[in-house]
């Protein structure tokens, strides 16, 4: 069974600083995908970044980058130049392909990020 | 422009009174998912449709049903809501199994 672990329930960062949110995973599947989602207090789930298990390079999307270390089974999210609007809950998730088609996301417990002035 | 739309944003129902939550998408994605997210917890998959094929998670209660009359719409029916069903319900879509899931804004369900 797949498992996602986020060990930081809460994080604080100062505006304009970089912050790393930790995520480790466990799976026996050779092919998998890792995602990061942002969930503000309003509740919507916003897709940030994706890393495939066979991707050679770390994924980047604007201020977001994913530090993928396959041997360590970690997929940490790095947010550069933090902004007040980055304050939210951040979920790491792993894709599991389902026999009926589509895929299932297994989510970690989340990290609540607070950006301060 | 919203691509996965959930209505209503907030829903209040009475204990035991059936309720339906709706989700529509303009992405023409093949797969639609329903997740339940209780307060301070991670989202949990209830079921998904791959085209018209319905796939139920093993631990989804029988009280929860779903319908997908066409590609664009998917409904979540809760036949007899209990207090423990109060949660945020998230709809998501994906174009293909290896592509990201795109979520709607969610419907926050309260049970009186």
gemmi code that builds the backbone of each chain (N, CA, C; Angstrom):
import gemmi

chains = {
    "A": [
        ("UNK", (0.837, -1.197, 0.000), (0.000, 0.000, 0.000), (0.877, 1.255, 0.000)),
        ("UNK", (0.357, 2.261, -0.663), (1.107, 3.506, -0.722), (0.915, 4.316, 0.544)),
        ("UNK", (1.938, 5.085, 0.879), (1.852, 5.916, 2.068), (2.600, 7.211, 1.831)),
        ("UNK", (2.017, 8.304, 2.266), (2.630, 9.623, 2.175), (2.784, 10.173, 3.583)),
        ("UNK", (3.940, 10.712, 3.891), (4.189, 11.250, 5.226), (4.647, 12.694, 5.130)),
        ("UNK", (3.931, 13.560, 5.831), (4.342, 14.955, 5.970), (4.533, 15.192, 7.461)),
        ("UNK", (5.758, 15.424, 7.859), (6.089, 15.456, 9.285), (5.945, 16.828, 9.915)),
        ("UNK", (5.669, 17.842, 9.112), (5.571, 19.209, 9.625), (4.103, 19.625, 9.658)),
        ("UNK", (3.450, 19.577, 10.792), (2.044, 20.009, 10.836), (1.897, 21.499, 10.569)),
        ("UNK", (2.904, 22.294, 10.988), (2.846, 23.722, 10.775), (4.223, 24.299, 10.523)),
        ("UNK", (4.260, 25.334, 9.669), (5.527, 26.002, 9.354), (5.287, 27.503, 9.295)),
        ("UNK", (6.296, 28.258, 9.721), (6.257, 29.712, 9.595), (7.424, 30.135, 8.709)),
        ("UNK", (7.182, 31.153, 7.891), (8.248, 31.705, 7.070), (8.014, 33.201, 6.929)),
        ("UNK", (9.102, 33.930, 6.818), (8.957, 35.369, 6.621), (8.769, 35.670, 5.148)),
        ("UNK", (8.016, 36.689, 4.894), (7.782, 37.128, 3.521), (9.116, 37.309, 2.799)),
        ("UNK", (9.150, 36.863, 1.547), (10.299, 36.961, 0.650), (11.368, 35.894, 0.911)),
        ("UNK", (11.208, 35.126, 1.976), (12.150, 34.043, 2.221), (11.684, 32.773, 1.495)),
        ("UNK", (12.605, 31.830, 1.347), (12.259, 30.525, 0.778), (11.890, 29.566, 1.905)),
        ("UNK", (11.054, 28.595, 1.579), (10.641, 27.601, 2.573), (10.546, 26.231, 1.900)),
        ("UNK", (10.916, 25.206, 2.651), (10.840, 23.829, 2.156), (9.840, 23.052, 2.990)),
        ("UNK", (8.896, 22.439, 2.311), (7.901, 21.582, 2.957), (8.259, 20.128, 2.643)),
        ("UNK", (8.360, 19.331, 3.689), (8.854, 17.967, 3.534), (7.753, 16.976, 3.169)),
        ("UNK", (8.130, 15.988, 2.374), (7.226, 14.911, 2.012), (8.050, 13.665, 1.736)),
        ("UNK", (7.742, 12.578, 2.409), (8.337, 11.287, 2.074), (7.227, 10.324, 1.705)),
        ("UNK", (7.594, 9.317, 0.925), (6.570, 8.403, 0.425), (7.085, 6.978, 0.460)),
        ("UNK", (6.166, 6.071, 0.333), (6.518, 4.660, 0.302), (5.605, 3.960, -0.693)),
        ("UNK", (6.209, 3.273, -1.630), (5.444, 2.516, -2.608), (6.312, 1.415, -3.174)),
        ("UNK", (5.666, 0.359, -3.625), (6.391, -0.727, -4.292), (6.223, -0.656, -5.804)),
        ("UNK", (5.419, 0.296, -6.278), (5.207, 0.447, -7.711), (6.406, 1.154, -8.332)),
        ("UNK", (6.897, 0.665, -9.474), (8.013, 1.360, -10.124), (7.585, 2.661, -10.800)),
        ("UNK", (6.295, 2.735, -11.146), (5.779, 3.923, -11.816), (4.791, 4.621, -10.896)),
        ("UNK", (5.056, 5.873, -10.623), (4.163, 6.627, -9.743), (4.333, 8.108, -10.027)),
        ("UNK", (3.426, 8.876, -9.498), (3.496, 10.322, -9.662), (3.298, 11.009, -8.328)),
        ("UNK", (3.958, 12.111, -8.172), (3.871, 12.866, -6.920), (3.353, 14.264, -7.211)),
        ("UNK", (2.449, 14.731, -6.390), (1.793, 16.012, -6.598), (1.861, 16.844, -5.320)),
        ("UNK", (1.832, 18.133, -5.521), (1.619, 19.049, -4.412), (0.383, 19.899, -4.727)),
        ("UNK", (-0.466, 20.010, -3.699), (-1.656, 20.830, -3.802), (-1.665, 21.850, -2.672)),
        ("UNK", (-2.257, 22.998, -2.968), (-2.429, 24.070, -1.978), (-3.910, 24.203, -1.677)),
        ("UNK", (-4.248, 24.272, -0.395), (-5.641, 24.439, -0.016), (-5.785, 25.644, 0.918)),
        ("UNK", (-6.227, 26.778, 0.391), (-6.471, 27.946, 1.260), (-7.638, 27.670, 2.211)),
        ("UNK", (-7.864, 28.584, 3.112), (-8.928, 28.406, 4.102), (-10.306, 28.335, 3.447)),
        ("UNK", (-10.440, 28.863, 2.247), (-11.720, 28.812, 1.538), (-12.051, 27.406, 1.041)),
        ("UNK", (-11.073, 26.524, 1.000), (-11.368, 25.119, 0.765), (-10.993, 24.541, -0.582)),
        ("UNK", (-10.816, 25.361, -1.614), (-10.520, 24.775, -2.920), (-9.123, 24.167, -2.922)),
        ("UNK", (-8.943, 23.153, -3.709), (-7.673, 22.426, -3.815), (-7.015, 22.864, -5.114)),
        ("UNK", (-5.852, 23.482, -4.994), (-5.179, 24.070, -6.151), (-3.933, 23.261, -6.482)),
        ("UNK", (-3.875, 22.743, -7.714), (-2.718, 21.965, -8.156), (-1.518, 22.897, -8.325)),
        ("UNK", (-0.363, 22.491, -7.794), (0.848, 23.298, -7.868), (1.885, 22.710, -8.809)),
        ("UNK", (2.218, 21.433, -8.596), (3.374, 20.881, -9.298), (3.289, 19.366, -9.302)),
        ("UNK", (3.892, 18.761, -10.330), (3.851, 17.307, -10.506), (5.251, 16.782, -10.839)),
        ("UNK", (5.566, 15.608, -10.271), (6.839, 14.932, -10.581), (6.545, 13.473, -10.884)),
        ("UNK", (6.932, 13.015, -12.049), (6.785, 11.618, -12.381), (8.000, 10.827, -11.919)),
        ("UNK", (7.796, 9.560, -11.621), (8.881, 8.758, -11.047), (10.033, 8.553, -12.019)),
        ("UNK", (9.775, 8.678, -13.306), (10.825, 8.488, -14.296), (11.402, 9.806, -14.805)),
        ("UNK", (10.892, 10.897, -14.284), (11.417, 12.197, -14.733), (12.845, 12.366, -14.244)),
        ("UNK", (13.708, 12.777, -15.157), (15.124, 12.915, -14.812), (15.415, 14.206, -14.073)),
        ("UNK", (14.634, 15.223, -14.382), (14.888, 16.521, -13.769), (13.796, 16.855, -12.756)),
        ("UNK", (14.178, 17.650, -11.782), (13.210, 18.115, -10.805), (12.216, 19.070, -11.465)),
        ("UNK", (10.950, 18.934, -11.086), (9.916, 19.787, -11.661), (10.010, 21.203, -11.087)),
        ("UNK", (9.700, 22.182, -11.932), (9.613, 23.560, -11.482), (8.392, 24.198, -12.133)),
        ("UNK", (7.732, 25.078, -11.355), (6.598, 25.840, -11.854), (6.623, 27.205, -11.174)),
        ("UNK", (7.200, 28.175, -11.855), (7.278, 29.503, -11.279), (8.079, 29.502, -9.984)),
        ("UNK", (7.453, 29.918, -8.895), (8.150, 29.972, -7.605), (8.193, 28.617, -6.902)),
        ("UNK", (7.554, 27.621, -7.489), (7.523, 26.296, -6.881), (8.533, 25.371, -7.563)),
        ("UNK", (9.248, 24.624, -6.770), (10.097, 23.574, -7.308), (10.005, 22.357, -6.404)),
        ("UNK", (10.223, 21.218, -7.007), (10.104, 19.972, -6.272), (11.486, 19.344, -6.189)),
        ("UNK", (11.962, 19.141, -4.990), (13.259, 18.514, -4.760), (13.033, 17.006, -4.638)),
        ("UNK", (13.188, 16.316, -5.771), (12.868, 14.893, -5.863), (14.136, 14.077, -5.643)),
        ("UNK", (14.147, 13.287, -4.573), (15.275, 12.404, -4.289), (14.725, 10.986, -4.219)),
        ("UNK", (14.836, 10.308, -5.347), (14.189, 9.007, -5.505), (14.726, 7.976, -4.537)),
        ("UNK", (16.027, 7.942, -4.359), (16.638, 6.936, -3.480), (16.174, 7.123, -2.035)),
        ("UNK", (15.945, 8.353, -1.661), (15.485, 8.641, -0.310), (13.974, 8.632, -0.202)),
        ("UNK", (13.303, 8.486, -1.336), (11.832, 8.526, -1.390), (11.303, 9.814, -0.760)),
        ("UNK", (11.869, 10.906, -1.228), (11.369, 12.187, -0.741), (11.037, 13.105, -1.913)),
        ("UNK", (10.073, 13.972, -1.700), (9.613, 14.896, -2.748), (9.233, 16.204, -2.071)),
        ("UNK", (10.232, 16.928, -1.655), (9.981, 18.157, -0.903), (9.609, 19.307, -1.827)),
        ("UNK", (8.698, 20.129, -1.362), (8.283, 21.317, -2.115), (9.075, 22.524, -1.620)),
        ("UNK", (9.651, 23.266, -2.546), (10.361, 24.490, -2.209), (9.579, 25.667, -2.788)),
        ("UNK", (9.240, 26.595, -1.933), (8.580, 27.824, -2.377), (9.587, 28.954, -2.204)),
        ("UNK", (9.920, 29.600, -3.284), (10.880, 30.703, -3.205), (10.122, 32.023, -3.067)),
        ("UNK", (10.771, 32.987, -2.473), (10.220, 34.340, -2.345), (8.771, 34.306, -1.854)),
        ("UNK", (8.583, 33.801, -0.647), (7.232, 33.607, -0.103), (6.435, 34.908, -0.097)),
        ("UNK", (5.138, 34.741, -0.335), (4.217, 35.865, -0.319), (3.117, 35.598, 0.704)),
        ("UNK", (2.483, 36.658, 1.162), (1.421, 36.501, 2.158), (0.328, 35.562, 1.640)),
        ("UNK", (0.082, 35.616, 0.344), (-0.947, 34.773, -0.251), (-0.581, 33.300, -0.294)),
        ("UNK", (0.636, 32.972, 0.076), (1.036, 31.560, 0.125), (0.563, 30.878, 1.402)),
        ("UNK", (0.072, 31.644, 2.347), (-0.430, 31.054, 3.595), (-1.601, 30.137, 3.277)),
        ("UNK", (-1.451, 28.875, 3.612), (-2.460, 27.863, 3.271), (-2.004, 26.517, 3.810)),
        ("UNK", (-2.867, 25.516, 3.619), (-2.486, 24.135, 3.886), (-1.911, 23.556, 2.600)),
        ("UNK", (-0.821, 22.814, 2.721), (-0.178, 22.203, 1.568), (-0.188, 20.689, 1.733)),
        ("UNK", (-0.694, 20.014, 0.694), (-0.776, 18.564, 0.714), (0.157, 17.970, -0.330)),
        ("UNK", (0.888, 16.980, 0.073), (1.643, 16.130, -0.831), (0.774, 14.913, -1.133)),
        ("UNK", (0.779, 14.459, -2.367), (-0.070, 13.328, -2.738), (0.658, 12.434, -3.733)),
        ("UNK", (0.314, 11.156, -3.686), (0.900, 10.194, -4.613), (-0.206, 9.571, -5.445)),
        ("UNK", (0.070, 9.399, -6.710), (-0.884, 8.786, -7.629), (-0.729, 7.281, -7.623)),
        ("UNK", (-1.881, 6.630, -7.513), (-1.934, 5.178, -7.633), (-2.876, 4.867, -8.781)),
        ("UNK", (-2.416, 4.132, -9.761), (-3.264, 3.792, -10.895), (-4.284, 2.737, -10.479)),
        ("UNK", (-5.532, 2.945, -10.860), (-6.618, 2.064, -10.454), (-6.972, 1.114, -11.586)),
        ("UNK", (-7.414, -0.080, -11.222), (-7.742, -1.073, -12.246), (-8.910, -0.643, -13.096)),
        ("UNK", (-9.797, 0.171, -12.546), (-10.949, 0.629, -13.315), (-10.656, 1.835, -14.165)),
        ("UNK", (-9.402, 2.234, -14.215), (-9.045, 3.443, -14.944), (-8.978, 4.638, -14.019)),
        ("UNK", (-8.413, 5.697, -14.488), (-8.222, 6.858, -13.638), (-7.138, 6.582, -12.627)),
        ("UNK", (-7.018, 7.437, -11.673), (-6.018, 7.219, -10.647), (-6.528, 7.733, -9.318)),
        ("UNK", (-5.967, 7.212, -8.278), (-6.359, 7.584, -6.923), (-5.219, 8.366, -6.310)),
        ("UNK", (-5.541, 9.465, -5.686), (-4.530, 10.223, -4.975), (-4.569, 9.856, -3.497)),
        ("UNK", (-3.432, 9.463, -2.991), (-3.284, 9.253, -1.558), (-2.595, 10.483, -1.004)),
        ("UNK", (-3.259, 11.142, -0.061), (-2.758, 12.409, 0.446), (-2.008, 12.223, 1.767)),
        ("UNK", (-1.018, 13.079, 1.981), (-0.433, 13.204, 3.305), (-1.359, 14.006, 4.208)),
        ("UNK", (-0.948, 14.181, 5.447), (-1.788, 14.869, 6.427), (-1.719, 16.392, 6.308)),
        ("UNK", (-0.802, 16.883, 5.489), (-0.747, 18.304, 5.213), (0.189, 19.080, 6.122)),
        ("UNK", (0.642, 20.223, 5.615), (1.446, 21.177, 6.380), (0.784, 22.540, 6.272)),
        ("UNK", (0.478, 23.128, 7.410), (-0.122, 24.464, 7.436), (1.005, 25.496, 7.405)),
        ("UNK", (1.084, 26.252, 6.318), (2.125, 27.265, 6.157), (1.558, 28.644, 6.475)),
        ("UNK", (2.306, 29.383, 7.278), (1.938, 30.755, 7.605), (3.075, 31.671, 7.201)),
        ("UNK", (2.792, 32.632, 6.317), (3.788, 33.595, 5.878), (3.595, 34.879, 6.683)),
        ("UNK", (4.671, 35.337, 7.286), (4.606, 36.509, 8.158), (5.370, 37.684, 7.559)),
        ("UNK", (4.964, 38.874, 7.931), (5.659, 40.091, 7.463), (7.029, 40.212, 8.102)),
    ],
    "B": [
        ("UNK", (-11.439, 31.506, -15.390), (-12.669, 30.770, -15.727), (-12.665, 29.426, -15.011)),
        ("UNK", (-13.704, 29.208, -14.215), (-13.796, 27.961, -13.480), (-13.965, 26.810, -14.454)),
        ("UNK", (-13.247, 25.721, -14.249), (-13.291, 24.592, -15.165), (-13.971, 23.404, -14.520)),
        ("UNK", (-13.876, 23.319, -13.194), (-14.600, 22.309, -12.437), (-15.473, 23.080, -11.451)),
        ("UNK", (-16.764, 22.965, -11.627), (-17.706, 23.799, -10.891), (-18.546, 22.941, -9.976)),
        ("UNK", (-18.561, 23.304, -8.730), (-19.366, 22.564, -7.760), (-20.470, 23.470, -7.203)),
        ("UNK", (-21.656, 22.931, -7.167), (-22.792, 23.653, -6.606), (-23.555, 22.775, -5.632)),
        ("UNK", (-24.061, 23.365, -4.558), (-23.755, 24.721, -4.096), (-22.401, 24.766, -3.393)),
        ("UNK", (-21.956, 25.915, -3.024), (-20.707, 26.053, -2.297), (-20.897, 25.621, -0.831)),
        ("UNK", (-22.051, 25.918, -0.309), (-22.409, 25.519, 1.056), (-23.794, 24.866, 1.005)),
        ("UNK", (-23.909, 23.754, 1.701), (-25.177, 23.022, 1.729), (-25.477, 22.625, 3.165)),
        ("UNK", (-26.691, 22.939, 3.566), (-27.143, 22.526, 4.897), (-28.324, 21.586, 4.706)),
        ("UNK", (-28.302, 20.465, 5.396), (-29.421, 19.533, 5.327), (-29.719, 19.005, 6.715)),
        ("UNK", (-30.874, 18.370, 6.816), (-31.259, 17.807, 8.106), (-30.803, 16.360, 8.204)),
        ("UNK", (-30.607, 15.938, 9.417), (-30.258, 14.547, 9.689), (-31.268, 13.628, 8.995)),
        ("UNK", (-30.763, 12.712, 8.166), (-31.626, 11.747, 7.507), (-32.295, 12.218, 6.232)),
        ("UNK", (-32.168, 13.487, 5.873), (-32.815, 14.012, 4.668), (-31.862, 13.903, 3.485)),
        ("UNK", (-32.294, 13.230, 2.418), (-31.386, 13.045, 1.272), (-30.900, 14.374, 0.716)),
        ("UNK", (-29.663, 14.354, 0.243), (-29.069, 15.555, -0.326), (-28.233, 15.167, -1.547)),
        ("UNK", (-28.216, 16.056, -2.528), (-27.434, 15.836, -3.749), (-26.483, 16.996, -3.969)),
        ("UNK", (-25.237, 16.662, -4.219), (-24.224, 17.659, -4.563), (-23.875, 17.471, -6.035)),
        ("UNK", (-23.616, 18.590, -6.703), (-23.357, 18.485, -8.134), (-21.976, 18.992, -8.510)),
        ("UNK", (-21.494, 18.472, -9.615), (-20.204, 18.856, -10.152), (-20.301, 18.869, -11.662)),
        ("UNK", (-19.779, 19.917, -12.272), (-19.733, 19.966, -13.726), (-18.345, 20.397, -14.154)),
        ("UNK", (-17.982, 20.019, -15.374), (-16.645, 20.347, -15.865), (-16.716, 20.777, -17.321)),
        ("UNK", (-15.824, 21.711, -17.652), (-15.742, 22.182, -19.038), (-14.472, 21.679, -19.711)),
        ("UNK", (-13.771, 20.762, -19.053), (-12.480, 20.295, -19.542), (-12.593, 19.097, -20.465)),
        ("UNK", (-13.784, 18.492, -20.520), (-14.000, 17.277, -21.305), (-13.084, 16.136, -20.864)),
        ("UNK", (-12.840, 16.085, -19.571), (-11.989, 15.020, -19.027), (-12.770, 13.726, -18.892)),
        ("UNK", (-12.057, 12.622, -19.044), (-12.712, 11.315, -18.999), (-13.052, 10.868, -17.588)),
        ("UNK", (-12.249, 11.298, -16.635), (-12.378, 10.758, -15.291), (-12.883, 11.842, -14.341)),
        ("UNK", (-13.850, 11.460, -13.509), (-14.343, 12.369, -12.473), (-14.323, 11.642, -11.138)),
        ("UNK", (-13.951, 12.375, -10.108), (-13.739, 11.806, -8.779), (-14.547, 12.586, -7.744)),
        ("UNK", (-14.927, 11.875, -6.688), (-15.487, 12.524, -5.509), (-14.634, 12.159, -4.291)),
        ("UNK", (-14.243, 13.214, -3.568), (-13.479, 13.052, -2.338), (-14.283, 13.625, -1.178)),
        ("UNK", (-14.081, 13.036, -0.019), (-14.618, 13.581, 1.224), (-13.450, 14.071, 2.072)),
        ("UNK", (-13.575, 15.292, 2.585), (-12.517, 15.817, 3.451), (-13.144, 16.330, 4.734)),
        ("UNK", (-12.900, 15.631, 5.807), (-13.384, 16.069, 7.112), (-12.416, 17.085, 7.702)),
        ("UNK", (-12.900, 17.814, 8.673), (-12.140, 18.920, 9.240), (-10.743, 18.480, 9.684)),
        ("UNK", (-9.738, 19.229, 9.248), (-8.337, 19.009, 9.611), (-7.803, 17.654, 9.146)),
        ("UNK", (-8.430, 17.065, 8.144), (-7.944, 15.789, 7.616), (-7.630, 15.918, 6.132)),
        ("UNK", (-6.942, 14.927, 5.617), (-6.663, 14.879, 4.182), (-7.893, 14.402, 3.424)),
        ("UNK", (-8.038, 14.764, 2.170), (-9.139, 14.243, 1.354), (-9.050, 12.734, 1.206)),
        ("UNK", (-10.227, 12.112, 1.140), (-10.308, 10.663, 0.997), (-11.214, 10.347, -0.188)),
        ("UNK", (-10.710, 9.512, -1.089), (-11.484, 9.176, -2.287), (-12.696, 8.320, -1.923)),
        ("UNK", (-13.864, 8.723, -2.434), (-15.097, 7.941, -2.245), (-15.307, 6.995, -3.430)),
        ("UNK", (-15.271, 7.558, -4.635), (-15.446, 6.787, -5.873), (-15.010, 7.639, -7.048)),
        ("UNK", (-14.952, 6.978, -8.218), (-14.649, 7.727, -9.430), (-15.317, 7.072, -10.624)),
        ("UNK", (-15.481, 7.853, -11.663), (-15.995, 7.386, -12.946), (-14.881, 7.505, -13.974)),
        ("UNK", (-14.681, 6.425, -14.713), (-13.844, 6.494, -15.903), (-14.812, 6.344, -17.074)),
        ("UNK", (-15.088, 7.441, -17.754), (-16.195, 7.505, -18.697), (-17.467, 7.116, -17.945)),
        ("UNK", (-18.139, 6.063, -18.362), (-19.378, 5.669, -17.681), (-19.158, 4.575, -16.653)),
        ("UNK", (-17.941, 4.117, -16.551), (-17.645, 3.019, -15.612), (-17.463, 3.564, -14.207)),
        ("UNK", (-18.296, 3.058, -13.297), (-18.287, 3.513, -11.907), (-17.357, 2.627, -11.086)),
        ("UNK", (-16.538, 3.243, -10.249), (-15.593, 2.505, -9.408), (-15.699, 3.013, -7.977)),
        ("UNK", (-16.121, 2.108, -7.122), (-16.363, 2.454, -5.722), (-15.155, 2.055, -4.878)),
        ("UNK", (-14.750, 2.923, -3.947), (-13.721, 2.512, -2.991), (-14.327, 1.512, -2.011)),
        ("UNK", (-13.523, 0.570, -1.573), (-14.031, -0.530, -0.749), (-14.660, -0.045, 0.553)),
        ("UNK", (-14.136, 1.038, 1.101), (-14.624, 1.486, 2.404), (-15.615, 2.649, 2.301)),
        ("UNK", (-16.113, 2.928, 1.121), (-17.137, 3.963, 0.977), (-18.478, 3.427, 1.464)),
        ("UNK", (-19.134, 4.127, 2.401), (-20.408, 3.621, 2.924), (-21.472, 3.537, 1.832)),
        ("UNK", (-22.399, 2.598, 2.012), (-23.489, 2.409, 1.050), (-24.400, 3.628, 0.967)),
        ("UNK", (-24.356, 4.440, 1.972), (-25.149, 5.665, 2.039), (-24.778, 6.660, 0.934)),
        ("UNK", (-23.611, 6.476, 0.360), (-23.118, 7.373, -0.673), (-23.285, 6.717, -2.038)),
        ("UNK", (-23.914, 7.465, -2.941), (-24.115, 6.998, -4.306), (-23.665, 8.099, -5.265)),
        ("UNK", (-23.493, 7.717, -6.523), (-23.090, 8.713, -7.505), (-23.743, 8.427, -8.840)),
        ("UNK", (-23.908, 9.475, -9.609), (-24.452, 9.373, -10.960), (-23.635, 10.253, -11.896)),
        ("UNK", (-23.455, 9.767, -13.105), (-22.776, 10.569, -14.126), (-23.593, 10.449, -15.410)),
        ("UNK", (-24.563, 11.335, -15.598), (-25.446, 11.218, -16.762), (-24.768, 11.530, -18.094)),
        ("UNK", (-23.718, 12.313, -18.070), (-22.949, 12.621, -19.284), (-21.535, 13.005, -18.891)),
        ("UNK", (-20.706, 13.316, -19.884), (-19.291, 13.603, -19.610), (-19.121, 14.788, -18.681)),
        ("UNK", (-20.003, 15.760, -18.789), (-19.795, 17.026, -18.090), (-20.257, 17.031, -16.641)),
        ("UNK", (-21.200, 16.178, -16.298), (-21.810, 16.268, -14.982), (-21.606, 15.008, -14.158)),
        ("UNK", (-21.468, 15.218, -12.848), (-21.400, 14.097, -11.924), (-22.065, 14.538, -10.627)),
        ("UNK", (-22.862, 13.628, -10.035), (-23.599, 13.956, -8.823), (-23.204, 13.019, -7.690)),
        ("UNK", (-23.221, 13.567, -6.494), (-23.022, 12.776, -5.285), (-24.327, 12.811, -4.501)),
        ("UNK", (-24.904, 11.652, -4.265), (-26.141, 11.531, -3.500), (-25.829, 10.906, -2.147)),
        ("UNK", (-26.291, 11.561, -1.098), (-26.197, 10.979, 0.242), (-27.615, 10.665, 0.679)),
        ("UNK", (-27.914, 9.392, 0.809), (-29.310, 8.968, 0.962), (-29.880, 9.331, 2.318)),
        ("UNK", (-29.124, 9.148, 3.364), (-29.600, 9.447, 4.713), (-28.431, 10.011, 5.515)),
        ("UNK", (-28.192, 11.308, 5.365), (-26.997, 11.898, 5.993), (-27.024, 11.775, 7.509)),
        ("UNK", (-25.883, 11.389, 8.037), (-25.704, 11.395, 9.479), (-24.766, 12.517, 9.870)),
        ("UNK", (-24.672, 12.764, 11.184), (-23.827, 13.865, 11.653), (-22.373, 13.669, 11.226)),
        ("UNK", (-21.969, 12.424, 11.114), (-20.593, 12.132, 10.716), (-20.298, 12.396, 9.251)),
        ("UNK", (-21.314, 12.719, 8.485), (-21.113, 13.008, 7.063), (-20.838, 14.488, 6.805)),
        ("UNK", (-20.879, 15.297, 7.841), (-20.537, 16.706, 7.685), (-19.077, 16.816, 7.275)),
        ("UNK", (-18.845, 17.465, 6.159), (-17.485, 17.510, 5.605), (-17.470, 18.431, 4.394)),
        ("UNK", (-16.279, 18.633, 3.869), (-16.113, 19.259, 2.557), (-16.090, 18.128, 1.536)),
        ("UNK", (-16.871, 18.291, 0.460), (-16.884, 17.297, -0.611), (-16.261, 17.925, -1.854)),
        ("UNK", (-15.202, 17.276, -2.318), (-14.426, 17.800, -3.432), (-14.621, 16.930, -4.667)),
        ("UNK", (-14.900, 17.593, -5.775), (-14.984, 16.924, -7.066), (-13.699, 17.228, -7.824)),
        ("UNK", (-13.201, 16.252, -8.554), (-11.989, 16.450, -9.341), (-12.133, 15.734, -10.676)),
        ("UNK", (-11.343, 16.178, -11.648), (-11.328, 15.519, -12.956), (-9.888, 15.324, -13.404)),
        ("UNK", (-9.684, 14.351, -14.265), (-8.379, 14.190, -14.905), (-8.587, 13.706, -16.327)),
        ("UNK", (-7.714, 14.138, -17.211), (-7.824, 13.777, -18.619), (-7.369, 12.340, -18.845)),
        ("UNK", (-6.319, 11.965, -18.156), (-5.748, 10.635, -18.327), (-5.181, 10.185, -16.990)),
        ("UNK", (-4.948, 8.871, -16.832), (-4.509, 8.370, -15.520), (-3.227, 9.006, -15.000)),
        ("UNK", (-2.334, 9.432, -15.884), (-1.071, 9.965, -15.402), (-1.053, 11.488, -15.370)),
        ("UNK", (-2.212, 12.083, -15.505), (-2.289, 13.540, -15.500), (-2.828, 14.064, -14.164)),
        ("UNK", (-2.491, 15.296, -13.830), (-2.973, 15.843, -12.548), (-4.489, 15.898, -12.474)),
        ("UNK", (-4.992, 15.794, -11.273), (-6.416, 15.977, -11.047), (-6.682, 17.458, -10.770)),
        ("UNK", (-7.727, 17.953, -11.375), (-8.132, 19.346, -11.188), (-9.382, 19.368, -10.327)),
        ("UNK", (-9.323, 20.128, -9.260), (-10.400, 20.137, -8.281), (-11.317, 21.343, -8.455)),
        ("UNK", (-12.562, 21.135, -8.061), (-13.485, 22.250, -7.908), (-13.274, 22.916, -6.562)),
        ("UNK", (-14.091, 23.927, -6.290), (-13.949, 24.674, -5.046), (-14.525, 23.938, -3.845)),
        ("UNK", (-15.241, 22.855, -4.103), (-15.789, 22.069, -3.005), (-17.164, 22.531, -2.559)),
        ("UNK", (-17.881, 21.610, -1.947), (-19.153, 21.926, -1.278), (-19.009, 21.554, 0.189)),
        ("UNK", (-19.243, 22.541, 1.042), (-19.153, 22.279, 2.477), (-20.538, 21.904, 2.983)),
        ("UNK", (-20.662, 20.662, 3.439), (-21.951, 20.123, 3.862), (-22.066, 20.145, 5.382)),
        ("UNK", (-23.157, 20.727, 5.844), (-23.463, 20.740, 7.280), (-24.739, 19.953, 7.518)),
        ("UNK", (-24.799, 19.246, 8.627), (-25.953, 18.409, 8.979), (-26.547, 18.946, 10.284)),
        ("UNK", (-27.832, 19.275, 10.241), (-28.495, 19.785, 11.446), (-29.196, 18.666, 12.199)),
    ],
}
model = gemmi.Model(1)
for chain_id, residues in chains.items():
    chain = gemmi.Chain(chain_id)
    for i, (resn, *xyz) in enumerate(residues, 1):
        res = gemmi.Residue()
        res.name, res.seqid = resn, gemmi.SeqId(i, " ")
        for name, pos in zip(("N", "CA", "C"), xyz):
            atom = gemmi.Atom()
            atom.name, atom.element = name, gemmi.Element(name[0])
            atom.pos, atom.b_iso = gemmi.Position(*pos), 0.0
            res.add_atom(atom)
        chain.add_residue(res)
    model.add_chain(chain)
structure = gemmi.Structure()
structure.add_model(model)
structure.setup_entities()
